[in-house]
Amino acid sequence: METSVLTVKGQLLIPKRIRNKYGIKSGVKVIFEETENGVMIRPMNTAYFEGFAGRFKDVTPSTKEYLKAKKDESRLEEAKIRRINKTSK
């Protein structure tokens, strides 16, 4: 069993062994799921989204399409930030 301490800012360090085992890398979003036994923390990675496969096939994009859209969205946001930084100098 591994432990961690919650900081005054509400931050929590996930031990390295656990991060490595479950593929939780820097920048990966996690979900906090309440259960009757406490709180479960899971990465919102491809496996998380694939768990919904087939449930919304007619109304939502596939995992691959969603991840591509998020990547495109990030690129656009980064370009916008670069433009703002250029004009503010």
C-alpha positions, 0 to 999 in steps of 0.5 A: 500500500502506498500513501500520499499527503494532500497539500493545502492547495488540494494537490495529491501526488500519485506515487511513481509505481502507481503512475507507471503501472496505470499509465498516468503520465504528466498531462493525463487527466484523471477521473475521481469516481465515488464508490461505496468504499471510497474514491477511485482515481482512474486515468482518462486515457484511451482505455477509459474512453473505449469503455463507452464503445457502442453505447453512443455509436450513433451520437458521438465520435469514435475514440480515435476521432475524439482524440484527434479533435482534442489534439487539433483543438490544442494546436489551435489554442497554442497558435492563438497563445503564440499570436497573443504573445507576439502582439503583446510584445 
